[in-house]
Amino acid sequence: MKILITGANGYVGARLAAYFAKQGHQVIPLVRKLDRNHLAWASHMLDVLKGDIKEEETIQRIASIEADVIIHLVSLDHRQSEADPSVVNEVNVLPTWRLLHACIPHGLKKFIYFSTAQVYGGKMTGEVNETYPINTGNIYGLTHFLGENICQHFNTNSSCNVISVRLSNSYGSPVFEENNCWWLAINDLCRSAYYQKEIRLLSDGSPQRDFIHGNDVCQALDLLIGSADKIKDNVYHISSGNTISLLGLACKIQAVYESRFGINLPIYTIHGLVDSKQVLDNHPQFMISNQKLQELGFLPQMTLEEGIMELFDYFEQQ
C-alpha cells in the first residue's frame, strides 16, 4: 500500500513512517527539509517529498503521487497556534481541505487526520467517548475541530474514507534528536530524572492525563488503515483508557529509576519535597474511552513502566 505522511519528520510522523516502512508498505514522507541525520531513516522510504504544505504546488505534487492513504499530521503546536489567525488557518485548517479536494479525484482511499483530545477543553469528567460535548479551550483545539468538520464533509460526500483521530497524550523516545517532544510530561520528567537526578513538577501534581506510547499510536493507525470497509462513524480516540495524575506519574518514574539504577530520586512539587510513600493517587476525574478502537482489535501493548524504561534506554544510548 502506498502511504503518504505529511509532517513525516516530526515527532509522531517520523515514528509512523518508520513503522509502516518496516511493515512493507511504500511510504512517502512529506518534509520541509531533509537533514543529514535523516538519511538513514529516509533510506527505508519509497521516496521523500520535500515541500511546504501551504503551497499549491506541493498539494498538486502530493495528488500526482496517487497514494492509497494519506496520514495528515502538519499542525502548529499549542503555543504557535495562538499566533495571527491567518497564519494558523493557513497551516492548521486549509491544507486539510485542499489535500482532500485535490487527492480524492486521484483515487485516494483513506485519509487519516490527526486531531486532539483538546477539542474537549481542559475540564473533562466521567467517561469521555467520541460523542462527549466539544468545548474547545484554545485555538489549537478549535482549529482541529474545524479540521474534523472538513473531514466529516468529505467522508459523507465522497468515496474516500476520511477519518479523524483524537490523540490523547503521546510519549516515547523521538526518532530524531531535534524532534519537539521534551515539553511532553513523561518525556520531560524522565529527562529530568536522568540528567538532573530529580523529578520536579511545575504544579501541585494533581492535573490528570491519559498517556499513550508512540508504538501504540502506530498500532492504532495500522488497524484503521487495515479496516476493509468504509468507516462512516469516522471519529476515533487514540488513548490508553487509563488516567493518572502527574504526581502519580512522577512516583512511577521514581520507582522505575530506582529499580534500574538503584537510586531513589527526590520528587518536588510547587509545595516542596514529596514523600512518595504517602502519595495516594486521586480517583480519576475522567477516562478517555478507546472502546471504538478496541472493536477493531486495539489493545495497548506498552505499560507506563515499559514506556518510562524505553526513555531511559534512549538517554543511555545518547
C-alpha positions as a Markdown table, in Angstrom:
| # | Residue | x | y | z |
|---|---|---|---|---|
| 1 | Met | 0.0 | 0.0 | 0.0 |
| 2 | Lys | 1.3 | 3.5 | -0.9 |
| 3 | Ile | 1.1 | 5.7 | 2.2 |
| 4 | Leu | 1.9 | 9.4 | 2.2 |
| 5 | Ile | 2.6 | 11.1 | 5.5 |
| 6 | Thr | 2.6 | 14.9 | 5.9 |
| 7 | Gly | 4.8 | 16.3 | 8.7 |
| 8 | Ala | 6.7 | 13.0 | 8.5 |
| 9 | Asn | 9.9 | 14.0 | 10.1 |
| 10 | Gly | 8.1 | 15.4 | 13.2 |
| 11 | Tyr | 7.7 | 13.6 | 16.5 |
| 12 | Val | 4.7 | 11.4 | 15.7 |
| 13 | Gly | 5.2 | 11.3 | 11.9 |
| 14 | Ala | 8.8 | 10.0 | 12.0 |
| 15 | Arg | 7.8 | 7.0 | 14.1 |
| 16 | Leu | 4.8 | 6.3 | 11.9 |
| 17 | Ala | 6.9 | 6.5 | 8.7 |
| 18 | Ala | 9.5 | 4.1 | 10.1 |
| 19 | Tyr | 6.7 | 1.7 | 11.4 |
| 20 | Phe | 4.8 | 1.5 | 8.1 |
| 21 | Ala | 8.0 | 1.1 | 6.1 |
| 22 | Lys | 9.1 | -1.8 | 8.3 |
| 23 | Gln | 5.6 | -3.3 | 7.7 |
| 24 | Gly | 6.4 | -3.4 | 4.0 |
| 25 | His | 4.3 | -0.5 | 2.8 |
| 26 | Gln | 5.5 | 2.0 | 0.2 |
| 27 | Val | 5.9 | 5.1 | 2.4 |
| 28 | Ile | 6.4 | 8.6 | 1.1 |
| 29 | Pro | 7.2 | 11.2 | 3.7 |
| 30 | Leu | 6.4 | 14.9 | 3.1 |
| 31 | Val | 9.1 | 17.1 | 4.8 |
| 32 | Arg | 10.0 | 20.7 | 4.7 |
| 33 | Lys | 13.7 | 19.7 | 4.5 |
| 34 | Leu | 15.8 | 16.6 | 4.8 |
| 35 | Asp | 18.8 | 16.9 | 7.2 |
| 36 | Arg | 21.9 | 14.6 | 7.1 |
| 37 | Asn | 20.8 | 12.8 | 10.3 |
| 38 | His | 17.5 | 11.9 | 8.5 |
| 39 | Leu | 19.2 | 10.0 | 5.7 |
| 40 | Ala | 19.3 | 6.5 | 7.3 |
| 41 | Trp | 15.6 | 6.9 | 8.1 |
| 42 | Ala | 14.9 | 8.1 | 4.6 |
| 43 | Ser | 16.6 | 5.1 | 3.1 |
| 44 | His | 13.7 | 2.9 | 4.1 |
| 45 | Met | 11.2 | 5.1 | 2.3 |
| 46 | Leu | 9.9 | 4.7 | -1.3 |
| 47 | Asp | 10.6 | 8.4 | -1.9 |
| 48 | Val | 10.9 | 11.6 | 0.1 |
| 49 | Leu | 8.8 | 14.6 | -1.0 |
| 50 | Lys | 10.2 | 18.0 | 0.0 |
| 51 | Gly | 7.7 | 20.9 | 0.1 |
| 52 | Asp | 5.6 | 23.3 | 2.0 |
| 53 | Ile | 2.0 | 22.1 | 2.7 |
| 54 | Lys | 0.8 | 25.8 | 2.4 |
| 55 | Glu | 1.8 | 25.9 | -1.2 |
| 56 | Glu | -0.5 | 24.8 | -4.0 |
| 57 | Glu | 2.5 | 23.3 | -5.9 |
| 58 | Thr | 3.1 | 20.9 | -3.0 |
| 59 | Ile | -0.6 | 19.9 | -2.9 |
| 60 | Gln | -0.6 | 19.1 | -6.6 |
| 61 | Arg | 2.6 | 17.1 | -6.3 |
| 62 | Ile | 1.0 | 15.1 | -3.5 |
| 63 | Ala | -2.1 | 14.5 | -5.6 |
| 64 | Ser | 0.0 | 13.3 | -8.6 |
| 65 | Ile | 1.6 | 10.6 | -6.4 |
| 66 | Glu | -1.8 | 8.8 | -6.2 |
| 67 | Ala | -1.3 | 7.5 | -2.7 |
| 68 | Asp | -3.8 | 4.9 | -1.3 |
| 69 | Val | -3.6 | 6.5 | 2.1 |
| 70 | Ile | -2.7 | 9.9 | 3.4 |
| 71 | Ile | -1.9 | 10.5 | 7.1 |
| 72 | His | -2.1 | 14.2 | 7.7 |
| 73 | Leu | -0.1 | 15.5 | 10.7 |
| 74 | Val | 1.0 | 19.0 | 9.8 |
| 75 | Ser | 0.0 | 21.5 | 12.5 |
| 76 | Leu | 1.3 | 24.3 | 14.5 |
| 77 | Asp | 1.8 | 23.3 | 18.2 |
| 78 | His | -0.2 | 24.7 | 21.1 |
| 79 | Arg | 1.9 | 27.8 | 21.6 |
| 80 | Gln | 2.3 | 28.6 | 17.9 |
| 81 | Ser | -1.4 | 28.2 | 17.3 |
| 82 | Glu | -2.0 | 31.4 | 19.4 |
| 83 | Ala | -0.4 | 33.4 | 16.6 |
| 84 | Asp | -2.0 | 35.5 | 13.9 |
| 85 | Pro | -5.3 | 33.8 | 12.8 |
| 86 | Ser | -4.5 | 34.0 | 9.2 |
| 87 | Val | -1.2 | 32.1 | 9.7 |
| 88 | Val | -2.9 | 29.5 | 11.9 |
| 89 | Asn | -5.7 | 29.0 | 9.4 |
| 90 | Glu | -3.1 | 28.6 | 6.6 |
| 91 | Val | -1.3 | 25.8 | 8.4 |
| 92 | Asn | -3.9 | 24.1 | 10.7 |
| 93 | Val | -7.1 | 24.2 | 8.6 |
| 94 | Leu | -6.8 | 25.0 | 4.9 |
| 95 | Pro | -4.3 | 22.2 | 4.0 |
| 96 | Thr | -6.8 | 19.5 | 5.2 |
| 97 | Trp | -9.4 | 20.9 | 2.8 |
| 98 | Arg | -7.0 | 21.4 | -0.1 |
| 99 | Leu | -5.5 | 17.9 | 0.3 |
| 100 | Leu | -8.9 | 16.2 | 0.2 |
| 101 | His | -10.1 | 18.3 | -2.7 |
| 102 | Ala | -7.0 | 17.6 | -4.8 |
| 103 | Cys | -6.4 | 13.9 | -3.9 |
| 104 | Ile | -9.8 | 12.3 | -3.9 |
| 105 | Pro | -10.1 | 12.6 | -7.7 |
| 106 | His | -6.8 | 10.7 | -7.9 |
| 107 | Gly | -8.1 | 7.6 | -6.2 |
| 108 | Leu | -7.3 | 8.3 | -2.6 |
| 109 | Lys | -8.9 | 5.5 | -0.5 |
| 110 | Lys | -8.2 | 6.7 | 3.1 |
| 111 | Phe | -7.3 | 10.0 | 4.7 |
| 112 | Ile | -6.5 | 10.0 | 8.4 |
| 113 | Tyr | -6.5 | 13.4 | 10.1 |
| 114 | Phe | -4.7 | 13.8 | 13.4 |
| 115 | Ser | -6.9 | 15.8 | 15.7 |
| 116 | Thr | -6.6 | 16.1 | 19.5 |
| 117 | Ala | -8.4 | 15.4 | 22.7 |
| 118 | Gln | -8.1 | 19.1 | 23.4 |
| 119 | Val | -11.3 | 19.6 | 21.4 |
| 120 | Tyr | -13.0 | 18.8 | 24.7 |
| 121 | Gly | -11.2 | 21.6 | 26.6 |
| 122 | Gly | -9.5 | 21.1 | 30.0 |
| 123 | Lys | -12.4 | 20.0 | 32.3 |
| 124 | Met | -13.4 | 16.6 | 31.2 |
| 125 | Thr | -15.4 | 14.4 | 33.7 |
| 126 | Gly | -16.6 | 10.8 | 33.7 |
| 127 | Glu | -16.3 | 8.6 | 30.7 |
| 128 | Val | -15.3 | 10.6 | 27.6 |
| 129 | Asn | -16.3 | 8.9 | 24.4 |
| 130 | Glu | -16.4 | 10.3 | 20.9 |
| 131 | Thr | -19.8 | 11.9 | 21.4 |
| 132 | Tyr | -18.7 | 13.9 | 24.5 |
| 133 | Pro | -19.6 | 17.6 | 24.2 |
| 134 | Ile | -17.0 | 19.7 | 22.3 |
| 135 | Asn | -15.7 | 22.7 | 24.3 |
| 136 | Thr | -12.5 | 23.9 | 22.7 |
| 137 | Gly | -10.5 | 25.8 | 25.3 |
| 138 | Asn | -7.8 | 27.1 | 23.0 |
| 139 | Ile | -7.0 | 27.9 | 19.3 |
| 140 | Tyr | -5.2 | 24.6 | 18.9 |
| 141 | Gly | -8.3 | 22.6 | 19.8 |
| 142 | Leu | -10.6 | 24.9 | 17.8 |
| 143 | Thr | -8.6 | 24.6 | 14.6 |
| 144 | His | -8.5 | 20.8 | 14.9 |
| 145 | Phe | -12.3 | 20.7 | 15.4 |
| 146 | Leu | -12.6 | 22.7 | 12.2 |
| 147 | Gly | -10.4 | 20.2 | 10.5 |
| 148 | Glu | -12.6 | 17.4 | 11.8 |
| 149 | Asn | -15.7 | 19.0 | 10.3 |
| 150 | Ile | -13.9 | 19.3 | 6.9 |
| 151 | Cys | -13.1 | 15.6 | 7.2 |
| 152 | Gln | -16.7 | 14.7 | 8.0 |
| 153 | His | -17.9 | 16.6 | 4.9 |
| 154 | Phe | -15.6 | 14.7 | 2.6 |
| 155 | Asn | -16.3 | 11.3 | 4.3 |
| 156 | Thr | -20.0 | 11.9 | 3.7 |
| 157 | Asn | -19.8 | 13.2 | 0.2 |
| 158 | Ser | -17.1 | 11.2 | -1.4 |
| 159 | Ser | -15.9 | 7.6 | -1.9 |
| 160 | Cys | -12.9 | 8.3 | 0.3 |
| 161 | Asn | -12.9 | 7.0 | 3.9 |
| 162 | Val | -11.9 | 10.2 | 5.8 |
| 163 | Ile | -11.1 | 9.5 | 9.5 |
| 164 | Ser | -10.3 | 11.9 | 12.3 |
| 165 | Val | -8.3 | 10.6 | 15.3 |
| 166 | Arg | -8.3 | 12.4 | 18.6 |
| 167 | Leu | -5.0 | 11.7 | 20.2 |
| 168 | Ser | -4.6 | 12.0 | 24.0 |
| 169 | Asn | -1.0 | 12.4 | 25.2 |
| 170 | Ser | 1.5 | 10.6 | 23.1 |
| 171 | Tyr | 5.0 | 10.0 | 24.6 |
| 172 | Gly | 8.2 | 8.0 | 24.0 |
| 173 | Ser | 11.7 | 8.5 | 22.6 |
| 174 | Pro | 12.0 | 10.6 | 19.4 |
| 175 | Val | 13.3 | 9.2 | 16.1 |
| 176 | Phe | 15.3 | 12.4 | 15.6 |
| 177 | Glu | 17.0 | 14.2 | 18.5 |
| 178 | Glu | 15.7 | 17.6 | 17.4 |
| 179 | Asn | 12.0 | 16.5 | 17.4 |
| 180 | Asn | 10.0 | 18.9 | 19.5 |
| 181 | Cys | 8.9 | 16.5 | 22.3 |
| 182 | Trp | 10.6 | 17.5 | 25.5 |
| 183 | Trp | 7.7 | 19.6 | 26.7 |
| 184 | Leu | 5.6 | 16.5 | 26.9 |
| 185 | Ala | 5.1 | 15.5 | 30.5 |
| 186 | Ile | 6.6 | 12.0 | 30.6 |
| 187 | Asn | 9.4 | 12.8 | 28.2 |
| 188 | Asp | 10.3 | 15.9 | 30.3 |
| 189 | Leu | 10.1 | 14.3 | 33.7 |
| 190 | Cys | 12.1 | 11.2 | 32.6 |
| 191 | Arg | 14.8 | 13.5 | 31.1 |
| 192 | Ser | 14.9 | 15.5 | 34.3 |
| 193 | Ala | 15.2 | 12.3 | 36.3 |
| 194 | Tyr | 18.1 | 11.0 | 34.1 |
| 195 | Tyr | 20.1 | 14.2 | 33.7 |
| 196 | Gln | 19.2 | 16.3 | 36.8 |
| 197 | Lys | 18.7 | 13.4 | 39.2 |
| 198 | Glu | 15.4 | 14.8 | 40.4 |
| 199 | Ile | 11.8 | 14.9 | 39.4 |
| 200 | Arg | 10.3 | 18.4 | 39.6 |
| 201 | Leu | 6.7 | 19.3 | 38.8 |
| 202 | Leu | 5.6 | 22.8 | 38.0 |
| 203 | Ser | 2.2 | 22.2 | 39.8 |
| 204 | Asp | 0.9 | 20.5 | 42.8 |
| 205 | Gly | 0.8 | 17.3 | 40.8 |
| 206 | Ser | -3.0 | 17.0 | 40.7 |
| 207 | Pro | -3.6 | 17.5 | 37.0 |
| 208 | Gln | -4.6 | 14.3 | 35.3 |
| 209 | Arg | -3.7 | 12.9 | 31.9 |
| 210 | Asp | -4.2 | 9.9 | 29.6 |
| 211 | Phe | -0.8 | 8.8 | 28.2 |
| 212 | Ile | -0.3 | 6.5 | 25.3 |
| 213 | His | 3.1 | 5.3 | 23.9 |
| 214 | Gly | 4.0 | 6.1 | 20.3 |
| 215 | Asn | 4.2 | 2.4 | 19.5 |
| 216 | Asp | 0.6 | 2.0 | 20.4 |
| 217 | Val | -0.3 | 5.1 | 18.2 |
| 218 | Cys | 1.3 | 3.2 | 15.3 |
| 219 | Gln | -0.8 | 0.1 | 16.2 |
| 220 | Ala | -4.0 | 2.1 | 16.2 |
| 221 | Leu | -3.2 | 3.6 | 12.8 |
| 222 | Asp | -2.4 | 0.2 | 11.4 |
| 223 | Leu | -5.9 | -1.0 | 12.4 |
| 224 | Leu | -7.6 | 2.0 | 10.9 |
| 225 | Ile | -5.8 | 1.6 | 7.6 |
| 226 | Gly | -6.3 | -2.1 | 7.5 |
| 227 | Ser | -10.1 | -1.9 | 8.0 |
| 228 | Ala | -11.6 | -3.0 | 4.7 |
| 229 | Asp | -15.0 | -1.4 | 4.9 |
| 230 | Lys | -15.6 | 2.4 | 4.8 |
| 231 | Ile | -16.0 | 3.7 | 8.3 |
| 232 | Lys | -19.0 | 6.0 | 8.5 |
| 233 | Asp | -18.7 | 6.8 | 12.2 |
| 234 | Asn | -15.4 | 8.4 | 11.4 |
| 235 | Val | -14.0 | 9.9 | 14.7 |
| 236 | Tyr | -11.8 | 7.7 | 16.9 |
| 237 | His | -9.9 | 8.2 | 20.2 |
| 238 | Ile | -6.3 | 7.1 | 20.3 |
| 239 | Ser | -5.8 | 6.8 | 24.0 |
| 240 | Ser | -4.7 | 4.2 | 26.6 |
| 241 | Gly | -8.0 | 4.4 | 28.5 |
| 242 | Asn | -6.1 | 5.0 | 31.7 |
| 243 | Thr | -5.9 | 8.2 | 33.7 |
| 244 | Ile | -3.1 | 9.2 | 36.1 |
| 245 | Ser | -2.2 | 12.4 | 37.9 |
| 246 | Leu | 1.2 | 14.0 | 37.3 |
| 247 | Leu | 2.2 | 13.2 | 40.8 |
| 248 | Gly | 1.2 | 9.6 | 40.3 |
| 249 | Leu | 3.3 | 9.6 | 37.1 |
| 250 | Ala | 6.3 | 11.1 | 39.0 |
| 251 | Cys | 6.1 | 8.3 | 41.5 |
| 252 | Lys | 6.1 | 5.7 | 38.7 |
| 253 | Ile | 9.2 | 7.4 | 37.2 |
| 254 | Gln | 10.9 | 7.4 | 40.6 |
| 255 | Ala | 10.1 | 3.7 | 41.1 |
| 256 | Val | 11.4 | 2.7 | 37.6 |
| 257 | Tyr | 14.5 | 4.7 | 38.0 |
| 258 | Glu | 15.2 | 3.1 | 41.4 |
| 259 | Ser | 14.7 | -0.4 | 40.0 |
| 260 | Arg | 17.1 | 0.3 | 37.2 |
| 261 | Phe | 19.8 | 2.5 | 38.8 |
| 262 | Gly | 19.4 | 1.7 | 42.5 |
| 263 | Ile | 18.9 | 5.4 | 43.4 |
| 264 | Asn | 15.8 | 6.9 | 45.0 |
| 265 | Leu | 15.3 | 10.3 | 43.3 |
| 266 | Pro | 13.6 | 13.2 | 45.1 |
| 267 | Ile | 10.2 | 14.4 | 43.8 |
| 268 | Tyr | 9.3 | 18.1 | 44.1 |
| 269 | Thr | 6.0 | 19.9 | 43.6 |
| 270 | Ile | 5.4 | 23.6 | 44.0 |
| 271 | His | 4.8 | 22.8 | 47.6 |
| 272 | Gly | 8.2 | 21.2 | 48.1 |
| 273 | Leu | 9.7 | 17.7 | 48.6 |
| 274 | Val | 7.2 | 14.9 | 48.4 |
| 275 | Asp | 7.3 | 11.6 | 50.3 |
| 276 | Ser | 6.2 | 9.2 | 47.6 |
| 277 | Lys | 5.2 | 6.6 | 50.2 |
| 278 | Gln | 2.5 | 8.9 | 51.4 |
| 279 | Val | 1.1 | 9.6 | 47.9 |
| 280 | Leu | -2.4 | 8.2 | 47.3 |
| 281 | Asp | -3.3 | 8.9 | 43.6 |
| 282 | Asn | -6.5 | 10.7 | 43.2 |
| 283 | His | -9.6 | 8.9 | 41.8 |
| 284 | Pro | -9.6 | 9.6 | 38.0 |
| 285 | Gln | -11.7 | 12.6 | 37.1 |
| 286 | Phe | -12.2 | 11.3 | 33.6 |
| 287 | Met | -11.5 | 8.3 | 31.3 |
| 288 | Ile | -10.9 | 8.8 | 27.6 |
| 289 | Ser | -12.6 | 5.7 | 26.1 |
| 290 | Asn | -10.9 | 3.8 | 23.3 |
| 291 | Gln | -13.8 | 1.3 | 23.0 |
| 292 | Lys | -14.4 | 2.1 | 19.3 |
| 293 | Leu | -10.7 | 1.2 | 18.6 |
| 294 | Gln | -11.0 | -1.9 | 20.7 |
| 295 | Glu | -13.8 | -3.1 | 18.4 |
| 296 | Leu | -11.2 | -3.0 | 15.6 |
| 297 | Gly | -8.9 | -5.1 | 17.7 |
| 298 | Phe | -6.9 | -2.4 | 19.5 |
| 299 | Leu | -5.2 | -3.3 | 22.8 |
| 300 | Pro | -2.4 | -1.0 | 24.1 |
| 301 | Gln | 0.8 | -3.0 | 24.4 |
| 302 | Met | 3.1 | -0.6 | 26.3 |
| 303 | Thr | 2.6 | -0.1 | 30.0 |
| 304 | Leu | 3.7 | 3.2 | 31.6 |
| 305 | Glu | 6.6 | 1.4 | 33.3 |
| 306 | Glu | 7.8 | -0.1 | 29.9 |
| 307 | Gly | 7.5 | 3.3 | 28.3 |
| 308 | Ile | 9.5 | 5.0 | 31.0 |
| 309 | Met | 12.1 | 2.3 | 30.7 |
| 310 | Glu | 12.3 | 2.9 | 26.9 |
| 311 | Leu | 13.0 | 6.6 | 27.5 |
| 312 | Phe | 15.8 | 5.7 | 29.9 |
| 313 | Asp | 17.2 | 3.3 | 27.2 |
| 314 | Tyr | 17.2 | 6.3 | 24.8 |
| 315 | Phe | 19.1 | 8.5 | 27.2 |
| 316 | Glu | 21.7 | 5.9 | 27.8 |
| 317 | Gln | 22.2 | 5.4 | 24.0 |
| 318 | Gln | 22.7 | 9.1 | 23.6 |
